[in-house]
Amino acid sequence: MSSNNESVQKTVTVALVLCLVCSVVVSAAAVLLRPVQAVNEKANMQMNILQAAGLYDPSKSVQEQFEQVTTRLVNVETGEFVTDMDPDTYDQRKAAKTPEMHRVLSGDEDIASIKRQANVAKVYLIESGDSIDKIILPIHGYGLWSTLYGFMALEGDANTVAGLGFYEHAETPGLGGEVDNPNWKAQWTGKKVYRDDDVAIRLVKGGADRSDAYGVDALSGATLTSRGVDNLLKFWLSDSGFKPFLDNVKQGRI
Ligand SMILES: Cc1cc2nc3c(=O)[nH]c(=O)nc-3n(C[C@H](O)[C@H](O)[C@H](O)COP(=O)(O)O)c2cc1C
């Protein structure tokens, strides 16, 4: 026997009310959680920066540890600091998509396959007194399936690698995804970047000689991701990337 509660009209009304309530709850949660999300994203990025430099200590708060880091903006072309923009609000990825804030890279120059490069880049510095202890540079470039985003940390000599890490990519776990393998990442520490002013750091297919100051093992079974990492490093450490800035650091001009 059918009751009044089973009429089509009532079923539709209950479904509509339920949809309305759910959409209000989901929208409210999205709006209310946005500030928390932004704080977490910022802390996560700060942790990635500290990790790349080998400075992250999980037993301490990220915020507290990040106090030792100074964020600066650099004019990529001149390698000089930009002082009329706020590093805290500057979004380099957004700038790379904004016409007046980026330059389009020619095919020959674009070895990292990024197409557009922001004119101003963020750099992170660990300073002690007047000297720079560590320089952490944001880097990105295309692998096999995705753009890899990460940081390369250099010692204050602007030539010795303090660490390297990628925080975003979609390479295959176990193949290109081995860029996240701690053993592979550990190889970078202590390697040198420049030989006679040329970028000499590179990935070596089949394995680098342990005594090679510039060579790191390519990822086995992931030649294309390895090539992508090699290319993006060559790009960001060259005159098109951070070399003008690193030269200024080496020569004590900034
Ligand atoms: C499902 C699948 C996923 C793959 N993912 C990657 C990858 O993330 N990175 C990469 O370089 N090669 C990847 N490859 C392998 C490449 O297609 C290519 O064979 C490999 O880069 C060659 O490397 P090797 O010369 O070191 O063997 C993948 C292959 C398959 C079938």
The ligand as a Tripos MOL2 file, in Angstrom:
@<TRIPOS>MOLECULE
LIG
   31    33     1     0     0
SMALL
NO_CHARGES

@<TRIPOS>ATOM
      1 C1         53.8850    3.4210  -18.6220 C.3       1 LIG1
      2 C2         55.2390    4.0030  -18.8650 C.ar      1 LIG1
      3 C3         55.6440    5.0890  -18.1110 C.ar      1 LIG1
      4 C4         56.8910    5.6710  -18.3160 C.ar      1 LIG1
      5 N1         57.2790    6.7440  -17.5720 N.ar      1 LIG1
      6 C5         58.4650    7.3120  -17.7930 C.ar      1 LIG1
      7 C6         58.8850    8.4560  -17.0450 C.ar      1 LIG1
      8 O1         58.2190    8.9390  -16.1310 O.2       1 LIG1
      9 N2         60.0750    9.0090  -17.3660 N.ar      1 LIG1
     10 C7         60.8760    8.5240  -18.3770 C.ar      1 LIG1
     11 O2         61.9260    9.0930  -18.6360 O.2       1 LIG1
     12 N3         60.5080    7.4290  -19.0490 N.ar      1 LIG1
     13 C8         59.3380    6.8220  -18.7990 C.ar      1 LIG1
     14 N4         58.9620    5.7380  -19.5120 N.ar      1 LIG1
     15 C9         59.9350    5.1270  -20.4160 C.3       1 LIG1
     16 C10        60.1230    5.9160  -21.6790 C.3       1 LIG1
     17 O3         59.0600    5.6880  -22.5150 O.3       1 LIG1
     18 C11        61.4450    5.4890  -22.3160 C.3       1 LIG1
     19 O4         61.3620    4.1630  -22.6530 O.3       1 LIG1
     20 C12        62.5640    5.6510  -21.3440 C.3       1 LIG1
     21 O5         62.6650    7.0050  -20.9810 O.3       1 LIG1
     22 C13        63.8870    5.1870  -21.9160 C.3       1 LIG1
     23 O6         64.8020    5.1570  -20.8370 O.3       1 LIG1
     24 P1         66.0610    4.2010  -20.7810 P.3       1 LIG1
     25 O7         66.8320    4.5220  -22.0310 O.co2     1 LIG1
     26 O8         66.7720    4.6100  -19.5180 O.co2     1 LIG1
     27 O9         65.5390    2.8050  -20.7110 O.co2     1 LIG1
     28 C14        57.7310    5.1450  -19.3180 C.ar      1 LIG1
     29 C15        57.3150    4.0530  -20.0820 C.ar      1 LIG1
     30 C16        56.0930    3.5000  -19.8620 C.ar      1 LIG1
     31 C17        55.6800    2.3340  -20.7120 C.3       1 LIG1
@<TRIPOS>BOND
     1     1     2 1
     2     2     3 ar
     3     2    30 ar
     4     3     4 ar
     5     4     5 ar
     6     4    28 ar
     7     5     6 ar
     8     6     7 ar
     9     6    13 1
    10     7     8 2
    11     7     9 ar
    12     9    10 ar
    13    10    11 2
    14    10    12 ar
    15    12    13 ar
    16    13    14 ar
    17    14    15 1
    18    14    28 ar
    19    15    16 1
    20    16    17 1
    21    16    18 1
    22    18    19 1
    23    18    20 1
    24    20    21 1
    25    20    22 1
    26    22    23 1
    27    23    24 1
    28    24    25 2
    29    24    26 1
    30    24    27 1
    31    28    29 ar
    32    29    30 ar
    33    30    31 1
@<TRIPOS>SUBSTRUCTURE
     1 LIG1         1 GROUP 0 **** ****
